[in-house]
Amino acid sequence: MRPVPVRDQRVLHDAGELLRALAAPVRIAIVLQLRTSERCVHELVDALGVAQPLISQHLRVLKSAGVVFGERHGREVMYRLVDEHLAHIVVDAATHAEETARARTGEDADDGGQETETA
C-alpha cells in the first residue's frame, strides 16, 4: 500500500483554524441554521434562544475564519455560509455525534433502545 501524500503545512494549518472556529456548540448551531437560508442576527437569536451579544460574538469568529459572510440590507446584516463544504463538515460531525451517542447508550433502531424479553 502506498503512503498517503502529506498536505502542505499551510493547508493543514488553515484546516485546523477552520475546525477551531467551528468548535463551539453555538457556532455549530449557527452554521446549521445558515445551511438552509441566510439569516439576520435577530432570526438567529430567536431560533437558538441565545442572547444577541453572544450571537454577534460567535458570528464575528465565524466571519473572521471565512465561514460566514455578512451583507448589509438596510438596517440589518444578512449572514450566509461562504460555501456548502462548511455545512457538510458540520452536518457530518453532528450526525457522527448522534450515532456515537446512540451507540453509547445502547439504543437499537429496532426497539428504540428498549430491551425486550425473549421467550
C-alpha positions in Angstrom: 0.0 0.0 0.0 1.3 3.4 -1.0 1.6 6.1 1.7 -1.0 8.9 1.5 0.7 12.2 0.5 1.1 14.7 3.2 -0.7 18.0 2.6 1.2 21.4 2.5 1.7 22.6 6.1 -0.2 25.9 5.3 -3.2 23.9 4.2 -3.1 21.8 7.4 -2.8 25.0 9.5 -5.7 26.6 7.7 -7.8 23.4 8.1 -7.0 23.4 11.8 -8.1 27.1 12.1 -11.4 26.3 10.4 -12.1 23.4 12.8 -11.1 25.6 15.7 -13.7 28.2 14.6 -16.4 25.5 14.3 -15.5 24.0 17.7 -18.2 25.8 19.8 -21.7 24.4 20.1 -23.4 27.8 19.4 -21.2 28.2 16.2 -22.2 24.8 15.1 -25.9 25.7 15.6 -25.4 28.9 13.6 -23.9 27.0 10.7 -26.8 24.5 10.8 -29.3 27.4 10.7 -27.5 29.1 7.8 -27.3 26.0 5.7 -30.9 26.4 4.7 -31.1 30.2 4.2 -29.4 33.4 5.1 -30.4 34.9 8.4 -30.0 38.1 10.3 -28.9 38.3 13.9 -32.4 38.6 15.4 -33.5 35.5 13.5 -30.6 33.5 14.9 -31.4 34.8 18.4 -35.0 33.6 18.0 -34.1 30.3 16.5 -31.3 29.4 19.0 -32.6 31.1 22.2 -29.2 32.7 22.7 -28.6 36.4 23.7 -27.9 38.8 20.8 -24.5 39.9 22.1 -23.4 36.2 22.2 -24.7 35.5 18.7 -22.9 38.6 17.4 -19.7 37.5 19.1 -19.9 34.0 17.5 -20.7 35.5 14.1 -17.5 37.6 14.4 -15.5 34.5 15.0 -17.1 32.7 12.1 -16.7 35.7 9.8 -13.0 36.1 10.6 -12.5 32.4 9.9 -14.1 32.7 6.5 -17.1 30.6 7.4 -19.8 33.2 7.0 -20.3 36.4 5.0 -22.4 39.3 6.1 -24.1 41.6 3.7 -26.0 44.7 4.8 -29.6 45.1 3.7 -30.9 48.3 5.1 -30.5 48.3 8.9 -29.8 44.5 9.1 -26.9 42.4 8.1 -27.8 39.1 6.5 -25.4 36.3 7.1 -24.8 33.3 4.9 -22.3 30.5 4.6 -19.4 31.1 2.4 -19.8 27.7 0.7 -21.6 24.4 1.1 -18.5 22.5 2.2 -18.8 24.1 5.6 -22.4 22.9 6.0 -21.3 19.3 5.1 -18.5 19.4 7.7 -20.9 20.4 10.5 -23.7 18.1 9.4 -21.3 15.2 9.2 -19.9 16.0 12.6 -23.4 16.3 14.2 -24.5 13.0 12.5 -21.4 11.2 13.8 -22.0 12.6 17.3 -25.7 11.4 17.2 -24.6 7.9 16.1 -21.9 7.8 18.7 -24.4 8.9 21.5 -26.9 6.2 20.4 -24.2 3.5 20.4 -23.0 4.6 23.8 -26.5 4.5 25.3 -27.2 1.1 23.7 -30.1 2.3 21.6 -31.1 0.0 18.8 -33.1 1.1 15.8 -35.4 -1.9 16.0 -36.6 -1.4 19.6 -35.9 2.3 20.2 -33.4 1.5 23.0 -35.8 -0.7 24.9 -34.6 -4.2 25.9 -37.1 -6.9 25.1 -37.5 -10.2 26.8 -37.2 -13.3 24.7 -39.1 -16.5 25.5 
